[in-house]
Amino acid sequence: MTMTDDRPDLGYADDLYVETDAARPTAFVRWIIGDTDYAALATAIAAGDAEEPYALSRRGLGLARWRNDHPRAEQAVHEAAGDPWWRAALSSSTRGLKGPGGGRMSTVPAPIEYEATSVQMCGLNPWAIGAAAPSSGTIVGQHAITGNAVSCDPFAYFRDKLIGNPSMFVLSLPGLGKSTLIRKILLGACGWGQTPIVAGDIKGEYVKLTRLLGGQVITLGHGGGHLNPLAAGALGQAVVHAITARGQATDPDRIAELDELIDVATITISTRQINAVCALVELIRYDTHSVKAFENSLIGIALRELYSDGGFTYEHPPLLKDLYARIDAGSQDMLQAAYKTDHDGYREAITELMQALGALTSGPLGDIFADHTTEPIDLDAPMICIDVSSLDRGDTTLKAAVMLSCWADAYGTVEAAHLLADAGLDRQRLFLMALDELWQVIGAGPGMVARVNEITRLNRTDATGLLMITHTGRDLETLPTEADIKTAKGFIDRAGMVVCGGLPIGEVERLSGELKFTDAEAGMVTSWSRGAALRGSERRTVRNPIGRGKFLIKVAKDNTPGIPIQTVLTDVEYDTGVHDTNARFAEYFAGQHHTHDSADAYRADEDASQIVGAW
């Protein structure tokens, strides 16, 4: 083979063109070279307009030959594309990268960093938006994007200054796991030494968890226990305890401190008893008018006389029938309060009040309120649940009366714990109140919106966390008066954190005045509202709805990104069936030949320590 000097200029490496003795290029070399413009191809690849050809292909072999023969041209190509030549992607071998600047690297250079605002960088995945995953407090699941463990704990968030007050508002369509999330939070609260209280479990969804934890379940309703609105409750027991401690004290300062606490508690008990009776009377008079000023005075005077000369104490409180008899008999103070000089005029003035009190001591209301409290609230119980699921759902008056009394009794328990703590007679306790099915509670009757509103404003002062759960914001717009609607909408504004599950598009738009959703968050929340994906009839496995167990935690009302989570259950939670709210469908599900995790019988006698330990 000889090289000729008169070979044509083909625009590629000179030594690629070879001739035989007959001055003729070989067929193999001609096949490799082809007609490709490798300089243009290298430029297009560096700019991202063309893909790198396969290394053993015809173009790949030719391009590799061109790069080896034109190293400076290759550098110029990459610099023209915007990156220095040493950032070019080089092929590797067993000894490291090939080409200029290749070989084994002792250090890895830092990647290019770009800085911009979250508005300019929104939508870039995965680091354009922060994906914080708070893990202090009760762990309920994992981050839906990063997979990190995420907590959802109002008290822990409040302690860490993430929210302004320990309260949470939960919104989600039915069947997507609201109650499951709340039960996990209550379970964690027990583990942290807090006392969860479900003051009015309308659907009985927290009874099983309370019993598994060794808590106290109080059943009210038809065939259930009784609740005396005039009972002093746990606060009365705390006063008795404080009076005993006062009798044993010798330090004058200690005695003065206890006297002050006892006086304040005594006034609080009296006020709560009067308010409880007035609230029940207003429910009876729902279509007429509220309690008059002199009637309020009559109730207070009668209660004072019952405790002063009627032989009643906090340990042996009067009943509604005793209050009825005392007001009916009348006294000089009562006549003066009614501004009457004789008993005939007095009895005419109290007719409507006596009719209402009579309704509370007989009929369906009398079955619950006419006798002593069957089971007082136990402050030492790890969890307290007042089960009212047996109430007639159509009897709104009875349901409202029971709910009002339950909340008064539960909040009296909180005040009793604080009294004992202030007196140095017990440790400081934290309470977590769950208000599930909020639409039923606030719609039960007059007074319920005001009662919940009072708690939302004072829960931080009273060391009480509040969980409010409902389906949509529209539930707050179904109240009878415009004033109640405006008050109820304020619950979302004052909530320390808002948790959204699957919601329809219209609901996201309705909440735009209280919450700010980004387009990505709005799309995510609305996508969770869909049901399970359709499947063919030949497939027999069960699919869950897309949004089951998925929630978006919003800790701020501005444009701060939320935290998407997926709740995760432990094996013990599955085995005990504590989250199974479809128990009545078990036979139906089993008959459909579907595979169900909860089809087998649940072991309801599981030790509570296993649940807390698994959590």
C-alpha positions as CSV (number, residue, x, y, z in Angstrom):
1,M,0.0,0.0,0.0
2,T,1.3,3.5,-0.9
3,M,0.1,6.9,0.0
4,T,-0.5,9.4,-2.9
5,D,-0.1,13.1,-2.7
6,D,-2.8,14.0,-5.2
7,R,-5.8,12.6,-3.2
8,P,-8.9,14.7,-3.2
9,D,-9.9,17.0,-0.3
10,L,-12.8,15.2,1.4
11,G,-13.0,17.4,4.5
12,Y,-12.0,14.6,7.0
13,A,-8.8,13.1,8.3
14,D,-6.1,12.7,5.7
15,D,-5.0,9.3,6.8
16,L,-8.5,8.0,6.4
17,Y,-8.0,8.1,2.7
18,V,-5.7,5.2,1.7
19,E,-5.1,3.7,-1.7
20,T,-3.9,0.3,-2.8
21,D,-1.1,-0.1,-5.2
22,A,-3.7,0.5,-7.8
23,A,-4.4,4.0,-6.2
24,R,-7.9,2.8,-5.1
25,P,-9.4,3.2,-1.6
26,T,-10.6,0.0,0.0
27,A,-14.3,-0.8,0.2
28,F,-14.2,-1.1,4.0
29,V,-12.7,2.4,4.5
30,R,-15.2,3.9,2.0
31,W,-18.0,2.1,3.9
32,I,-16.9,3.7,7.2
33,I,-16.4,7.2,5.8
34,G,-19.7,7.5,3.8
35,D,-21.0,10.9,2.9
36,T,-21.7,12.2,6.5
37,D,-20.5,15.7,7.5
38,Y,-19.1,14.8,10.9
39,A,-18.3,18.4,11.9
40,A,-22.0,19.3,11.5
41,L,-23.1,16.2,13.3
42,A,-20.8,16.9,16.3
43,T,-22.2,20.4,16.5
44,A,-25.8,19.2,16.4
45,I,-25.1,16.6,19.1
46,A,-23.5,19.3,21.4
47,A,-26.4,21.6,20.9
48,G,-28.9,18.8,21.7
49,D,-30.4,18.8,18.2
50,A,-29.2,15.3,17.4
51,E,-28.7,12.1,19.3
52,E,-25.3,10.3,19.7
53,P,-25.1,7.5,17.1
54,Y,-24.5,3.9,18.2
55,A,-20.8,3.4,18.8
56,L,-20.5,0.4,16.5
57,S,-22.7,1.8,13.8
58,R,-21.3,3.3,10.5
59,R,-21.9,6.9,11.7
60,G,-20.6,6.1,15.2
61,L,-17.3,4.8,14.0
62,G,-16.9,7.7,11.6
63,L,-17.7,10.2,14.3
64,A,-15.3,8.7,16.8
65,R,-12.5,8.8,14.1
66,W,-13.3,12.5,13.4
67,R,-13.2,13.4,17.1
68,N,-9.8,11.7,17.6
69,D,-8.3,13.5,14.7
70,H,-9.9,16.9,15.5
71,P,-9.6,17.4,19.3
72,R,-9.5,21.2,19.2
73,A,-12.5,21.3,16.9
74,E,-14.4,19.1,19.4
75,Q,-13.6,21.6,22.2
76,A,-14.8,24.5,20.0
77,V,-18.1,22.6,19.3
78,H,-18.9,22.3,23.0
79,E,-17.9,25.9,23.9
80,A,-20.1,27.1,21.1
81,A,-23.0,25.1,22.7
82,G,-22.7,27.1,25.9
83,D,-20.6,24.8,28.2
84,P,-16.9,24.6,28.6
85,W,-15.3,21.7,26.8
86,W,-14.4,19.9,30.0
87,R,-18.1,19.6,30.9
88,A,-18.7,17.5,27.7
89,A,-20.0,14.0,28.3
90,L,-17.1,11.7,27.5
91,S,-17.2,8.0,27.0
92,S,-15.7,5.9,29.7
93,S,-13.3,2.9,29.8
94,T,-11.8,0.7,32.5
95,R,-9.2,3.4,33.2
96,G,-11.7,6.3,33.3
97,L,-13.0,8.9,30.8
98,K,-11.6,9.0,27.3
99,G,-10.4,12.0,25.5
100,P,-8.7,15.2,26.5
101,G,-9.0,15.9,30.3
102,G,-10.1,12.3,30.8
103,G,-8.7,9.5,32.8
104,R,-9.4,8.7,36.5
105,M,-10.8,11.7,38.5
106,S,-9.8,12.2,42.1
107,T,-12.6,14.7,42.7
108,V,-16.0,15.3,41.3
109,P,-16.7,18.9,40.2
110,A,-19.7,20.6,41.6
111,P,-22.8,20.9,39.3
112,I,-23.9,24.1,37.9
113,E,-26.2,25.9,40.4
114,Y,-29.0,28.3,39.4
115,E,-30.9,30.6,41.8
116,A,-34.4,31.9,41.2
117,T,-37.6,32.7,43.1
118,S,-40.2,30.0,43.7
119,V,-42.5,31.8,41.3
120,Q,-40.0,31.6,38.5
121,M,-39.0,28.0,39.3
122,C,-42.4,26.6,40.1
123,G,-43.1,23.3,38.4
124,L,-39.5,22.1,38.2
125,N,-39.0,18.8,39.8
126,P,-38.0,17.9,42.4
127,W,-36.2,20.7,44.2
128,A,-37.9,23.9,43.1
129,I,-40.4,23.7,46.0
130,G,-39.5,22.8,49.5
131,A,-40.6,19.3,50.6
132,A,-40.3,19.7,54.4
133,A,-41.6,16.7,56.3
134,P,-42.1,17.5,60.1
135,S,-41.4,14.4,62.1
136,S,-42.0,15.7,65.6
137,G,-45.0,14.4,67.4
138,T,-47.4,11.8,66.1
139,I,-46.2,10.1,62.9
140,V,-49.3,9.4,60.7
141,G,-47.7,8.4,57.4
142,Q,-45.2,9.4,54.8
143,H,-44.6,12.3,52.4
144,A,-46.4,11.5,49.2
145,I,-43.4,12.6,47.1
146,T,-40.3,12.1,49.0
147,G,-41.4,9.1,51.2
148,N,-40.1,10.7,54.4
149,A,-42.1,10.1,57.6
150,V,-44.5,12.9,58.4
151,S,-46.2,13.9,61.7
152,C,-49.5,15.5,62.0
153,D,-49.8,16.7,65.6
154,P,-51.4,20.0,66.6
155,F,-49.6,20.1,69.9
156,A,-46.1,19.3,68.4
157,Y,-46.7,21.8,65.6
158,F,-47.7,24.5,68.2
159,R,-44.6,23.7,70.3
160,D,-42.3,24.0,67.3
161,K,-43.9,27.4,66.4
162,L,-45.3,26.0,63.1
163,I,-48.8,27.1,64.0
164,G,-50.3,29.8,66.2
165,N,-52.7,27.6,68.2
166,P,-53.1,23.8,68.7
167,S,-56.1,23.3,66.5
168,M,-56.8,21.5,63.2
169,F,-59.7,21.6,60.7
170,V,-60.1,18.6,58.4
171,L,-62.0,18.7,55.1
172,S,-62.6,15.6,52.9
173,L,-65.3,13.8,51.1
174,P,-66.8,10.6,52.8
175,G,-64.9,7.4,52.6
176,L,-61.4,8.8,52.1
177,G,-60.0,8.2,55.6
178,K,-60.8,11.3,57.7
179,S,-61.8,9.3,60.8
180,T,-58.8,7.0,60.3
181,L,-56.4,10.0,60.3
182,I,-58.1,11.4,63.5
183,R,-57.9,8.1,65.3
184,K,-54.2,7.9,64.5
185,I,-53.7,11.4,66.0
186,L,-55.7,10.5,69.1
187,L,-53.8,7.3,69.5
188,G,-50.5,9.2,69.3
189,A,-51.9,11.8,71.8
190,C,-52.3,8.9,74.3
191,G,-48.7,7.9,73.7
192,W,-47.5,11.5,74.4
193,G,-49.5,11.6,77.7
194,Q,-52.3,13.8,76.5
195,T,-56.0,13.0,77.2
196,P,-58.2,12.7,74.1
197,I,-61.9,13.5,74.6
198,V,-64.6,12.7,72.0
199,A,-67.5,14.7,73.5
200,G,-70.4,13.3,71.5
201,D,-69.4,10.4,69.1
202,I,-72.4,10.6,66.8
203,K,-71.5,7.5,64.7
204,G,-69.7,5.5,67.4
205,E,-66.4,5.5,65.4
206,Y,-64.2,6.1,68.4
207,V,-65.7,3.6,70.8
208,K,-63.5,0.7,69.8
209,L,-60.2,2.7,70.0
210,T,-61.2,4.0,73.4
211,R,-61.9,0.5,74.8
212,L,-58.7,-0.9,73.3
213,L,-56.7,1.8,75.1
214,G,-58.4,1.1,78.4
215,G,-60.3,4.4,78.2
216,Q,-63.8,5.4,79.4
217,V,-66.8,5.0,77.2
218,I,-70.0,6.8,78.4
219,T,-73.1,5.7,76.5
220,L,-76.0,8.1,76.3
221,G,-79.3,7.7,74.4
222,H,-82.3,5.5,74.3
223,G,-81.6,2.6,76.6
224,G,-78.3,4.1,77.7
225,G,-77.2,6.1,80.7
226,H,-78.4,9.3,82.2
227,L,-76.8,12.8,82.3
228,N,-77.8,15.3,85.0
229,P,-77.3,18.8,83.7
230,L,-77.1,20.1,87.3
231,A,-74.2,17.8,88.3
232,A,-71.0,19.5,89.2
233,G,-69.1,16.9,87.4
234,A,-65.3,16.6,87.5
235,L,-65.1,20.3,88.4
236,G,-67.2,19.7,91.5
237,Q,-64.9,16.8,92.5
238,A,-61.9,19.0,92.1
239,V,-63.5,21.6,94.4
240,V,-64.1,18.9,97.0
241,H,-60.5,17.8,96.7
242,A,-59.3,21.4,97.0
243,I,-61.5,22.0,100.1
244,T,-59.9,18.9,101.7
245,A,-56.4,20.2,100.9
246,R,-57.4,23.6,102.4
247,G,-58.4,22.0,105.7
248,Q,-55.0,20.3,105.9
249,A,-53.0,23.4,105.0
250,T,-51.2,25.4,107.7
251,D,-49.4,28.1,105.6
252,P,-51.5,31.3,105.4
253,D,-50.4,32.0,101.9
254,R,-51.3,28.4,100.8
255,I,-54.7,28.8,102.5
256,A,-55.4,32.1,100.8
257,E,-54.4,30.6,97.4
258,L,-56.7,27.6,97.8
259,D,-59.6,29.9,99.0
260,E,-59.3,32.0,95.9
261,L,-59.3,28.9,93.6
262,I,-62.3,27.4,95.4
263,D,-64.2,30.7,95.1
264,V,-63.5,30.9,91.4
265,A,-64.4,27.3,90.8
266,T,-67.7,27.6,92.8
267,I,-68.8,30.6,90.7
268,T,-67.8,28.7,87.5
269,I,-69.9,25.7,88.5
270,S,-72.9,27.9,89.3
271,T,-72.6,29.8,86.0
272,R,-72.3,26.5,84.1
273,Q,-75.3,25.0,85.7
274,I,-77.4,28.1,85.0
275,N,-76.2,28.2,81.4
276,A,-76.9,24.5,80.9
277,V,-80.5,24.8,82.0
278,C,-81.0,28.0,80.0
279,A,-79.6,26.3,76.9
280,L,-81.9,23.3,77.3
281,V,-84.9,25.6,77.8
282,E,-84.0,27.5,74.6
283,L,-84.0,24.2,72.7
284,I,-87.5,23.5,73.9
285,R,-88.6,26.9,72.9
286,Y,-86.9,26.8,69.5
287,D,-89.9,28.2,67.6
288,T,-90.9,30.8,70.2
289,H,-88.3,32.9,72.1
290,S,-85.2,32.6,74.2
291,V,-84.9,32.6,78.0
292,K,-85.9,35.9,79.6
293,A,-83.7,37.8,82.0
294,F,-85.9,37.2,85.0
295,E,-86.2,33.5,84.2
296,N,-82.4,33.3,84.2
297,S,-82.4,35.0,87.6
298,L,-85.1,32.5,88.9
299,I,-82.9,29.5,87.9
300,G,-79.9,31.0,89.6
301,I,-81.8,31.8,92.8
302,A,-83.4,28.3,92.9
303,L,-80.0,26.6,92.5
304,R,-78.5,28.8,95.3
305,E,-81.3,27.9,97.7
306,L,-81.1,24.2,96.8
307,Y,-77.4,24.1,97.8
308,S,-77.9,26.4,100.9
309,D,-80.9,24.9,102.6
310,G,-82.0,22.0,100.4
311,G,-79.3,19.6,101.6
312,F,-77.6,19.2,98.2
313,T,-73.8,19.2,97.7
314,Y,-71.4,18.8,94.8
315,E,-71.2,15.1,95.7
316,H,-75.0,14.8,95.9
317,P,-76.3,17.4,93.3
318,P,-80.0,18.2,92.8
319,L,-82.0,17.0,89.8
320,L,-84.1,18.9,87.3
321,K,-87.2,17.8,89.2
322,D,-85.8,19.4,92.3
323,L,-85.2,22.7,90.5
324,Y,-88.8,22.5,89.0
325,A,-90.3,22.0,92.5
326,R,-88.2,24.9,94.0
327,I,-89.2,27.4,91.3
328,D,-92.8,26.2,91.5
329,A,-92.9,26.7,95.2
330,G,-91.4,30.2,94.9
331,S,-89.7,32.3,97.6
332,Q,-89.5,36.0,98.4
333,D,-86.4,36.4,96.4
334,M,-88.0,34.7,93.4
335,L,-91.1,36.8,93.6
336,Q,-88.9,39.9,93.7
337,A,-86.9,38.6,90.7
338,A,-90.2,38.2,88.7
339,Y,-91.4,41.6,90.0
340,K,-94.6,40.1,91.5
341,T,-96.1,40.7,94.8
342,D,-98.4,37.6,95.1
343,H,-98.1,34.0,94.2
344,D,-100.9,34.2,91.6
345,G,-99.1,36.8,89.5
346,Y,-95.8,34.9,90.1
347,R,-97.3,31.6,88.8
348,E,-98.7,33.3,85.8
349,A,-95.2,34.8,85.0
350,I,-93.4,31.4,85.3
351,T,-95.9,29.4,83.2
352,E,-93.7,29.1,80.1
353,L,-90.6,28.4,82.1
354,M,-92.3,25.6,84.0
355,Q,-93.6,24.1,80.8
356,A,-90.1,23.9,79.4
357,L,-88.7,22.4,82.6
358,G,-91.5,19.9,82.6
359,A,-90.6,18.8,79.1
360,L,-87.0,18.2,80.3
361,T,-88.2,15.9,83.1
362,S,-90.6,13.7,81.1
363,G,-90.8,12.1,77.6
364,P,-87.7,11.4,75.5
365,L,-85.7,14.2,77.2
366,G,-86.6,12.9,80.6
367,D,-85.2,9.5,79.8
368,I,-81.8,11.1,79.7
369,F,-81.9,14.2,81.9
370,A,-84.3,13.2,84.7
371,D,-81.9,11.1,86.8
372,H,-78.4,11.3,88.2
373,T,-75.4,10.9,85.9
374,T,-74.9,7.2,85.4
375,E,-71.1,7.4,84.8
376,P,-69.2,10.6,85.7
377,I,-66.1,11.5,83.6
378,D,-62.9,9.9,85.0
379,L,-60.0,12.4,84.8
380,D,-57.5,9.5,85.1
381,A,-58.8,7.7,82.0
382,P,-56.3,7.6,79.1
383,M,-59.1,8.5,76.6
384,I,-62.7,9.6,77.1
385,C,-65.5,8.9,74.6
386,I,-69.2,9.9,75.1
387,D,-71.1,7.6,72.7
388,V,-74.4,9.2,71.5
389,S,-74.8,7.0,68.4
390,S,-78.0,5.4,69.7
391,L,-79.9,8.7,69.6
392,D,-82.7,9.1,67.2
393,R,-81.2,11.0,64.3
394,G,-84.6,12.5,63.4
395,D,-85.1,14.0,66.9
396,T,-83.0,17.1,66.5
397,T,-84.1,18.6,69.8
398,L,-83.0,15.6,71.8
399,K,-79.7,15.3,69.9
400,A,-79.0,19.0,70.4
401,A,-79.8,18.8,74.1
402,V,-77.5,15.8,74.6
403,M,-74.6,17.4,72.6
404,L,-74.8,20.6,74.5
405,S,-74.7,18.8,77.8
406,C,-71.9,16.5,76.7
407,W,-69.7,19.5,75.7
408,A,-70.5,21.3,78.9
409,D,-69.5,18.2,80.9
410,A,-66.4,17.6,78.9
411,Y,-65.2,21.2,79.2
412,G,-66.0,21.1,82.9
413,T,-63.5,18.2,83.1
414,V,-60.8,20.4,81.4
415,E,-61.4,23.2,83.9
416,A,-61.3,20.7,86.8
417,A,-57.9,19.4,85.7
418,H,-56.5,23.0,85.5
419,L,-57.9,23.8,89.0
420,L,-56.1,20.8,90.4
421,A,-52.9,21.7,88.6
422,D,-53.1,25.4,89.8
423,A,-53.6,24.2,93.3
424,G,-50.6,21.9,93.1
425,L,-52.8,18.8,93.7
426,D,-52.2,17.2,90.3
427,R,-49.9,17.4,87.2
428,Q,-50.7,19.8,84.4
429,R,-52.7,17.9,81.8
430,L,-53.2,18.5,78.1
431,F,-56.5,17.6,76.4
432,L,-57.2,17.0,72.8
433,M,-60.9,17.3,71.8
434,A,-62.2,15.7,68.7
435,L,-65.3,17.1,67.1
436,D,-66.1,14.7,64.2
437,E,-69.1,15.2,61.9
438,L,-69.0,19.0,62.7
439,W,-72.0,19.6,60.4
440,Q,-74.2,17.6,62.7
441,V,-72.9,19.1,65.9
442,I,-73.2,22.8,64.9
443,G,-76.5,22.1,63.2
444,A,-78.0,20.2,66.2
445,G,-79.6,23.4,67.5
446,P,-79.2,26.9,68.9
447,G,-76.2,27.4,71.1
448,M,-73.9,24.8,69.5
449,V,-72.2,27.2,67.1
450,A,-71.6,29.6,70.0
451,R,-70.2,26.8,72.1
452,V,-67.7,25.6,69.5
453,N,-66.8,29.2,68.7
454,E,-66.0,29.7,72.4
455,I,-63.6,26.7,72.4
456,T,-61.9,27.8,69.1
457,R,-61.0,31.1,70.7
458,L,-59.9,29.9,74.2
459,N,-58.4,26.5,73.5
460,R,-54.8,27.8,73.6
461,T,-55.4,29.4,77.0
462,D,-57.1,26.2,78.3
463,A,-54.2,23.9,77.1
464,T,-56.7,22.1,74.9
465,G,-56.2,21.0,71.3
466,L,-59.2,20.9,69.0
467,L,-59.8,18.7,66.0
468,M,-62.8,19.7,63.8
469,I,-63.8,17.4,61.0
470,T,-66.4,17.8,58.3
471,H,-66.9,16.9,54.6
472,T,-66.8,20.3,52.8
473,G,-67.0,24.0,53.5
474,R,-70.6,23.9,52.2
475,D,-71.5,22.1,55.5
476,L,-70.9,25.4,57.3
477,E,-73.4,27.2,55.1
478,T,-76.4,25.1,56.0
479,L,-77.0,26.8,59.4
480,P,-80.4,28.5,59.9
481,T,-79.1,32.0,60.5
482,E,-76.7,34.2,58.7
483,A,-74.9,35.0,62.0
484,D,-74.2,31.3,62.6
485,I,-72.9,30.9,59.1
486,K,-70.4,33.7,59.5
487,T,-69.3,32.4,62.9
488,A,-68.9,28.9,61.6
489,K,-66.7,30.1,58.6
490,G,-64.4,31.7,61.1
491,F,-63.5,28.2,62.4
492,I,-61.3,27.6,59.3
493,D,-59.7,31.0,59.7
494,R,-58.8,30.5,63.3
495,A,-57.6,26.9,62.9
496,G,-53.9,26.5,63.4
497,M,-53.7,24.1,60.5
498,V,-56.0,22.9,57.8
499,V,-55.9,19.3,56.4
500,C,-57.6,18.7,53.0
501,G,-58.4,15.3,51.6
502,G,-60.2,14.7,48.3
503,L,-62.4,17.6,47.4
504,P,-64.4,18.5,44.3
505,I,-63.3,21.4,42.1
506,G,-66.1,23.7,43.3
507,E,-65.1,23.2,46.9
508,V,-61.5,24.2,46.2
509,E,-62.8,27.4,44.6
510,R,-65.1,28.0,47.6
511,L,-62.2,27.7,50.0
512,S,-60.1,30.2,48.0
513,G,-61.1,33.0,50.4
514,E,-59.7,31.1,53.4
515,L,-56.9,29.0,51.8
516,K,-54.5,29.6,49.0
517,F,-54.0,26.6,46.7
518,T,-51.3,26.6,44.0
519,D,-52.5,25.1,40.7
520,A,-50.5,21.9,41.4
521,E,-52.1,21.6,44.9
522,A,-55.6,22.2,43.6
523,G,-55.1,19.6,40.9
524,M,-53.8,17.1,43.4
525,V,-56.7,17.6,45.9
526,T,-59.4,17.4,43.2
527,S,-57.7,14.2,41.7
528,W,-58.1,12.6,45.1
529,S,-61.9,13.0,45.0
530,R,-62.2,10.4,42.2
531,G,-63.2,6.8,42.9
532,A,-61.1,3.8,42.1
533,A,-60.0,3.2,38.5
534,L,-62.4,1.0,36.4
535,R,-61.3,-2.6,35.8
536,G,-62.5,-5.5,33.7
537,S,-65.0,-8.0,35.1
538,E,-62.4,-10.8,34.9
539,R,-60.2,-9.2,37.5
540,R,-61.3,-10.0,41.0
541,T,-59.0,-7.8,43.1
542,V,-60.3,-4.8,45.1
543,R,-59.1,-1.4,44.2
544,N,-59.2,1.4,46.7
545,P,-60.3,5.0,45.7
546,I,-57.4,7.0,44.4
547,G,-57.5,9.5,47.3
548,R,-57.9,7.1,50.2
549,G,-55.5,8.1,53.0
550,K,-54.1,11.0,51.0
551,F,-54.2,14.5,52.6
552,L,-52.6,17.9,52.1
553,I,-51.5,19.7,55.3
554,K,-51.7,23.5,55.1
555,V,-50.0,25.2,58.1
556,A,-50.5,28.7,56.7
557,K,-53.3,30.6,54.9
558,D,-51.0,32.2,52.4
559,N,-49.2,30.7,49.3
560,T,-46.9,28.6,51.5
561,P,-46.8,25.1,49.9
562,G,-48.7,22.3,51.7
563,I,-47.4,18.9,52.8
564,P,-48.9,16.0,50.8
565,I,-49.0,12.8,52.9
566,Q,-50.2,9.2,52.6
567,T,-51.4,7.7,55.9
568,V,-49.8,4.3,56.8
569,L,-51.4,1.8,59.1
570,T,-49.5,-0.7,61.3
571,D,-50.2,-4.4,61.4
572,V,-51.8,-4.1,64.8
573,E,-54.2,-1.5,63.5
574,Y,-55.2,-3.9,60.7
575,D,-55.5,-6.9,63.0
576,T,-57.7,-5.1,65.5
577,G,-59.9,-3.5,62.9
578,V,-59.9,-0.3,64.8
579,H,-60.2,1.7,61.6
580,D,-62.9,-0.4,60.0
581,T,-66.0,1.7,59.5
582,N,-67.5,-0.7,57.0
583,A,-68.1,-3.5,59.4
584,R,-71.8,-3.8,58.4
585,F,-70.7,-4.5,54.8
586,A,-68.4,-7.4,55.8
587,E,-70.9,-10.1,54.7
588,Y,-71.6,-8.3,51.5
589,F,-68.0,-7.8,50.6
590,A,-67.2,-11.4,51.4
591,G,-69.9,-12.6,49.0
592,Q,-68.4,-10.8,46.1
593,H,-65.4,-13.1,45.8
594,H,-63.1,-10.1,46.4
595,T,-59.9,-10.2,48.5
596,H,-60.3,-8.0,51.5
597,D,-57.7,-7.3,54.2
598,S,-60.5,-6.9,56.8
599,A,-62.7,-9.8,55.7
600,D,-61.6,-12.0,58.6
601,A,-62.9,-11.5,62.1
602,Y,-61.1,-8.8,64.1
603,R,-59.4,-9.6,67.3
604,A,-61.1,-7.0,69.5
605,D,-59.4,-8.2,72.7
606,E,-55.9,-6.9,71.5
607,D,-53.9,-5.4,74.3
608,A,-53.8,-1.6,74.2
609,S,-50.1,-1.6,74.8
610,Q,-49.5,-3.4,71.5
611,I,-51.2,-0.5,69.7
612,V,-49.3,2.2,71.4
613,G,-46.1,0.2,71.0
614,A,-46.6,-0.3,67.3
615,W,-47.3,3.3,66.8
